[in-house]
């Protein structure tokens, strides 16, 4: 099986995704890469979309554990809670 560079795969996938771009069958005839290989590259690219730099910067911080709900409350209660 022939191996293709990541750069080549990216260029092919970009062409497949471009508005009005060629079909996998047409691109296969043009490049000599089998249609099922092109379709797999496209499927893989759609399922593992890389995160943009903006998305990485705005990603939420890791979650922290909640304090125990069974811990006794301290301090005065509000009037609505007083009995």
PyMOL commands that set and color helices and strands:
alter all, ss='L'
color gray80, all
select helices_A, chain A and resi 6-17+24-31+35-47+53-57
alter helices_A, ss='H'
color red, helices_A
deselect
rebuild
show_as cartoon
